[in-house]
Amino acid sequence: MIRVGVGSPHKTQIPVLELPRYGAERLCGIRCIATQLKVEPPSHSVLTAMAIQRLDAVALLTLTGTGFKRKGGGATGYIREGYLAHLVPHPEVQWEVSDPLTLDELDQQDFLDLAEGLEEEFRRVFVAQQVDADHDRVIIVGLMTDKMTDQSFENGLEEVARLVETAGGDVLQVMTQKRSRPHPRTVIGSGRLDDVVLAVQTLGANLIVCDRDLSPAQIRNIEAQVGVRVVDRTELILDIFAQRAKSGAGKLQVELAQLEYQLPRLTGRGQAMSRLGGGIGTRGPGETKLETERRAIQKRISRLQKEVDGLQAHRARMRQQRQHQSVPSVAIIGYTNAGKSTLLNRLTNSDIYAADQLFATLDPTTRKISIAEDDTVEIKSLVLTDTVGFIQDLPPALMDAFRATLEEVTEADALIHVVDASHHAWQDHIRSVMGLLAQMPIAPGPILLVFNKLDEADTDTLELAKDEYPQAVFISAVNNLGLDTLKQKIIQLVDYAVVNS
């Protein structure tokens, strides 16, 4: 006997982090004996508690409610029958419950043999799931609040799933909940969180990704329940940027963004990390681990900020040289995976990296292009710059860290805004990009809207886009459709920008 609880097994369950052992391939080593007055099998909440704690088994005893009277109390009751429940390693059936058993039948059960046999089966399933250990096995958790439309919610989940795949993870399941507002402790409600725990165990997931930003406390609370790592949308995007960073400048800016994200999340990482709260056992000379770590990160951030400032100055000098040479500059912007790099390759006969991935381009790439004007046959030269893709709710840490890169946008004479016409959320993408441009400290130059992937878009979308944006250009960068028209529009755009600058 190691613990006695008053209440249902669900209310008295042991927190995951306090269990003797915990893992998808084994049971926790504890058996639970529970009682109830109702003569019925274990309820769903009892079985859920068993699954969350990965108990070896639950023996539920039903009481008659009648029997000899205790002094000053009610009837003690007699055991009428019992039920034996345990987990099973099956993707569709999570547990097994016996038929009603007598006490003698329960007494004859070999629980050690049962637990060993189950663990062997769980281990085989676990090993099979871990064959490709290089990929995280991910469950996406999404919350729809009253302020969200069904379509925007679905679009957001689809984007998170694409981000997970881009980061190298495998999406096992998407679990959602509707609430008027996020739960302050765990974002989703306790009942839905129990469902997530069961899914983690059943599917062998090792990572939970939430479709929104989480506070450090929310991450800790969810991890304490599910027993696996939890990341939010911003951390997921930062991870992708870290993978994509190839140049020294890119790595510098990604590291700065990650540190700025981590700094406010250092607090509350356990009592061993901090003496900031004061009290007995927390006072004494010297810095705490938390304070030391915070100080080190702040110093590193300060150093990186200076290096980013130097990067800004270098790029500013490059732009000044182009301005002295009277070479207009045009920045190609747009939502991530709109086809910006492919367009730059087609227009300049370049071979920069382009892929059907989110954030395939991280470092800005500048190429010179010469275009013959149709009316005068005059050759005009300008530079095109491919920039990092935008995304809805771009994390502030990235906006700050990539200010040197984003200056290529604000300092350009004009912008080409590329839109993926084949994407069902193209209107949301346009709004997101324009919203981010509005947040920039310097208003960008004139913008030419270019709808890409013309060959993949449906007729209704193209008609709607032409009605809403009659001045836009429609192209297919992959198939070289509409590029001659685009070149002439670029010349007109640059001439307009130079005259009105």
Summary of the structure (lengths in Angstrom):
residues: 501
radius of gyration: 30.0
end to end distance: 81.5
largest distance: 109.2
contacts: 1515
relative contact order: 0.07
helix: 43%
strand: 19%
